[in-house]
Amino acid sequence: MHDISRLLILHKDNPQPEAFGRNLAAWLRERGADAILLSSEADAITMRTASAVSDAVLVLGGDGTMVGVARRLSGIRTPLAGVNFGRVGFLAEIPAAGWEQPLSDLLAGRWEVERHLTLRWRILRRRDDDMEVRDEGVAINDVVTAHGVVARAVSLSLHIDGVLFSTLRCDGVIVSTPLGSTAYTASAGGPLTMPSMNAQLVTPICPFAGGFPPLVLPASSRIRLEACRQGDQVILSVDGQEDRPLAFGDVLEIQGLPDQLHMLVSDTNWYLRRLIDRGIVTSGPGRRESV
């Protein structure tokens, strides 16, 4: 990574990260770096325009803020890093206390760029003899098709590359990126997957009938999920932040888009170390040796 001379700073809308952002912008200017300061809730056009003329984007917030920003900036390819103001800090690497040295290293170009896959999703609805696109978007972590307010199973048919793979009665189905494999997918028993892989993960949630082990598919695979039982209340959730209703007969199409999200990391083994540090993977008895 080359030296960074212009940073776009996106702060979560609460007093602590906002004040931090103002102080950080002044700190950067003292070191000859330009800074653009915006709210992480700024409209997508403003955010994408500012990121396109910046060397990197620094997000001040938790993992949820990181994911929301990444979704709106998908495809811009300006690399992201985060200062953690949340609880877990799995994606936001820089601590809110003791940030000076990590950020100095980032400005000096000592961090690496990792490229990640995102998911493109579309909701199709039948109109006469054709299927029309009713809604579409991008997911960073996962796309979840599940029951709505009423906590009961739903019926979903799953096609992969044109093959009817399964018709399920279940709580739902998660389609995840490798980067999102530590989120809902891991809780549902899905595989932890190195985030640089170009793969899609498909995990059924509490299947009553038609279940299958979690799948790892190529990014190019075309996944189709259909709400196939009249009266089911089915909701599409994108990254746990956006919801869409799926009516009977609606089809959800999902496909991986490689190289759409670039992230800055100080350690290329960050994923393995953070699985341990955040308690997602626990060690058994005996001596633990680090490499």
C-alpha positions in Angstrom: 0.0 0.0 0.0 1.3 3.5 -0.9 1.4 6.4 1.5 -1.9 7.9 2.3 -2.3 11.7 2.0 -6.1 12.0 1.9 -8.6 10.3 4.2 -12.3 10.3 4.2 -13.5 10.1 7.8 -17.0 8.8 8.4 -18.2 9.0 12.0 -21.2 7.4 13.6 -23.8 9.9 14.6 -23.2 10.1 18.3 -21.1 12.6 20.3 -18.0 10.5 21.0 -17.0 9.4 17.5 -18.1 12.8 16.1 -15.8 14.7 18.5 -13.0 12.1 17.8 -13.4 12.7 14.1 -12.9 16.5 14.5 -9.8 16.0 16.6 -8.5 13.3 14.2 -9.0 15.6 11.2 -6.8 18.3 12.9 -4.2 15.6 13.8 -4.0 14.5 10.2 -3.7 18.1 8.9 -0.8 18.7 11.3 1.0 15.8 9.5 0.3 17.0 6.0 -2.7 14.8 5.2 -6.0 16.1 4.0 -9.2 15.0 5.7 -12.8 15.0 4.7 -15.2 14.6 7.6 -18.8 13.2 7.0 -21.5 11.4 9.0 -21.7 7.7 8.3 -25.4 8.5 7.6 -24.6 10.8 4.7 -26.4 10.0 1.4 -24.7 7.4 -0.8 -23.9 9.9 -3.6 -22.0 12.3 -1.3 -20.2 9.4 0.4 -19.2 7.7 -2.9 -18.1 10.9 -4.5 -15.8 11.8 -1.5 -14.4 8.2 -1.3 -13.6 8.2 -5.0 -11.1 11.1 -4.5 -9.6 9.7 -1.2 -6.8 7.3 -0.7 -8.7 5.5 2.1 -11.8 5.6 4.2 -11.7 5.6 8.0 -14.9 4.6 9.7 -15.5 5.7 13.3 -18.0 3.2 14.9 -18.6 -0.4 15.5 -18.9 -3.4 13.1 -22.4 -2.4 12.2 -21.3 1.0 11.1 -18.5 -0.6 9.1 -20.9 -3.0 7.3 -23.4 -0.2 6.5 -20.7 2.0 5.0 -19.1 -0.8 3.1 -22.5 -1.7 1.6 -23.0 1.9 0.3 -19.4 2.1 -1.0 -19.4 -1.4 -2.6 -17.6 -1.3 -6.0 -15.7 2.0 -5.3 -12.7 0.0 -4.2 -11.2 2.7 -2.0 -9.9 0.7 1.0 -11.6 0.9 4.4 -10.3 0.7 7.9 -12.1 1.3 11.2 -11.7 2.8 14.6 -13.7 0.7 17.0 -16.4 2.5 19.0 -18.5 -0.7 19.3 -18.5 -3.8 21.5 -16.9 -6.5 19.4 -14.6 -4.7 17.0 -14.1 -7.7 14.6 -13.9 -5.5 11.5 -12.9 -2.2 13.1 -9.3 -2.9 13.9 -7.9 0.4 15.4 -8.7 0.9 19.1 -10.3 4.1 20.2 -7.6 4.4 22.8 -4.0 4.1 21.6 -4.9 4.8 18.0 -1.9 7.0 17.2 0.7 4.4 16.3 -1.7 2.2 14.2 -2.9 5.2 12.3 0.7 6.5 11.7 1.6 3.1 10.3 -1.5 3.3 8.0 -0.6 6.7 6.7 3.0 5.5 6.0 1.6 2.7 3.8 2.5 -0.2 6.1 -0.9 -1.8 6.0 -2.0 -4.3 3.4 -5.1 -4.2 1.2 -7.4 -7.2 1.2 -10.0 -7.7 -1.5 -13.4 -9.3 -0.5 -16.5 -10.6 -2.2 -19.9 -9.1 -1.8 -23.3 -10.5 -2.7 -25.6 -9.0 -5.3 -29.3 -9.8 -4.6 -32.5 -9.3 -6.6 -36.2 -9.9 -5.8 -38.1 -11.0 -8.8 -42.0 -11.0 -9.0 -44.1 -12.6 -11.7 -45.9 -10.1 -14.0 -48.0 -11.8 -16.7 -45.6 -14.3 -18.3 -42.4 -12.6 -17.2 -40.4 -12.0 -14.0 -39.7 -8.3 -13.2 -37.1 -7.0 -10.8 -38.9 -5.5 -7.8 -35.9 -4.6 -5.7 -32.1 -5.2 -5.7 -29.0 -4.4 -3.7 -25.7 -5.5 -2.2 -24.8 -7.3 1.0 -21.5 -7.3 2.8 -22.1 -10.0 5.4 -25.3 -12.0 4.5 -28.7 -12.2 3.0 -31.2 -14.0 5.2 -34.6 -15.3 4.1 -36.6 -16.1 7.2 -40.0 -15.9 8.9 -41.4 -12.5 9.8 -43.1 -11.4 13.0 -44.8 -14.7 13.6 -42.1 -17.2 14.8 -43.1 -20.2 12.7 -41.4 -22.1 9.9 -41.5 -21.1 6.3 -41.3 -23.1 3.1 -38.5 -22.1 0.7 -37.3 -23.8 -2.5 -33.6 -23.6 -3.2 -32.2 -23.7 -6.7 -28.4 -23.7 -7.4 -27.3 -23.1 -11.0 -30.7 -24.2 -12.3 -30.9 -27.3 -10.2 -33.7 -27.7 -7.6 -31.5 -28.6 -4.7 -34.0 -28.7 -1.8 -37.5 -27.6 -0.7 -37.2 -26.8 3.0 -39.6 -26.2 5.8 -37.3 -24.2 8.2 -36.8 -21.0 10.1 -34.9 -19.6 7.1 -31.8 -19.8 4.9 -28.6 -17.7 5.3 -26.5 -16.9 2.2 -23.2 -15.4 3.5 -20.0 -14.0 2.3 -16.7 -15.4 3.8 -16.3 -12.0 5.6 -19.7 -12.5 7.1 -19.1 -16.1 8.1 -18.5 -15.1 11.8 -21.9 -13.5 12.1 -25.3 -15.2 11.8 -23.8 -18.1 9.7 -21.5 -19.1 12.6 -24.4 -19.0 15.1 -26.4 -21.3 12.8 -23.6 -23.8 12.5 -22.2 -22.7 9.2 -18.5 -22.9 8.3 -15.9 -20.3 9.3 -14.3 -19.3 6.0 -11.2 -17.2 5.3 -12.5 -13.8 4.2 -10.3 -13.5 1.1 -12.0 -16.6 -0.5 -14.4 -16.1 -3.4 -17.2 -18.2 -2.1 -20.8 -18.1 -1.1 -22.0 -20.0 2.0 -25.5 -21.4 2.3 -26.7 -22.4 5.7 -30.3 -23.6 6.6 -31.7 -22.3 9.9 -33.4 -25.0 12.0 -34.7 -27.1 9.1 -37.8 -29.2 9.9 -37.8 -30.9 6.5 -35.5 -30.8 3.5 -32.4 -29.9 5.5 -28.8 -30.2 4.3 -25.3 -29.6 5.7 -24.0 -26.0 5.2 -22.7 -25.5 1.6 -19.7 -23.7 0.3 -20.3 -22.6 -3.4 -18.2 -20.7 -5.9 -18.8 -17.0 -6.3 -20.2 -17.6 -9.7 -23.0 -19.9 -8.6 -26.5 -18.6 -9.1 -28.6 -19.1 -6.0 -32.4 -18.8 -6.2 -34.7 -19.0 -3.2 -38.5 -18.9 -3.7 -41.3 -18.4 -1.1 -43.3 -21.4 -2.1 -46.2 -21.7 0.4 -49.2 -19.5 0.4 -49.7 -17.6 3.7 -46.1 -17.8 5.0 -44.8 -14.4 6.2 -41.3 -14.3 4.7 -38.8 -11.5 5.2 -35.5 -10.8 3.5 -32.9 -9.3 5.8 -29.8 -7.7 4.3 -26.8 -7.5 6.7 -29.4 -7.4 9.6 -29.9 -3.7 8.7 -32.4 -3.6 5.8 -35.6 -5.7 5.5 -37.9 -6.5 2.5 -41.0 -8.6 2.5 -41.1 -11.7 0.1 -44.6 -12.6 -1.2 -45.7 -16.0 -2.2 -44.1 -16.8 -5.6 -41.3 -14.1 -5.2 -37.9 -15.3 -6.2 -34.7 -14.1 -4.5 -31.6 -14.3 -6.8 -28.1 -14.1 -5.2 -24.7 -14.2 -6.8 -21.2 -13.4 -5.5 -19.3 -10.4 -6.8 -15.5 -10.8 -6.2 -13.2 -7.8 -5.6 -16.0 -5.4 -4.6 -14.8 -4.5 -1.1 -11.2 -3.5 -0.3 -10.1 -3.4 3.4 -6.9 -2.2 5.0 -5.4 -4.6 7.5 -2.2 -4.3 9.6 -1.7 -8.1 9.9 -2.5 -10.6 7.1 -3.3 -13.2 9.8 -5.8 -10.8 11.5 -8.8 -13.2 10.9 -7.3 -16.2 12.6 -6.0 -14.1 15.6 -9.3 -12.3 16.0 -11.3 -15.5 16.0 -9.4 -16.4 19.1 -9.2 -12.9 20.7 -13.0 -12.3 20.3 -13.8 -15.7 21.8 -15.4 -17.1 18.6 -12.9 -20.0 18.7 -12.0 -21.3 22.2 -8.8 -23.2 23.0 -8.9 -26.6 24.6 -6.6 -27.8 27.5 -2.9 -27.6 27.0 -0.4 -25.1 26.0 -1.3 -22.6 23.3 1.6 -21.5 21.1 1.5 -18.5 18.8 3.4 -18.3 15.6 
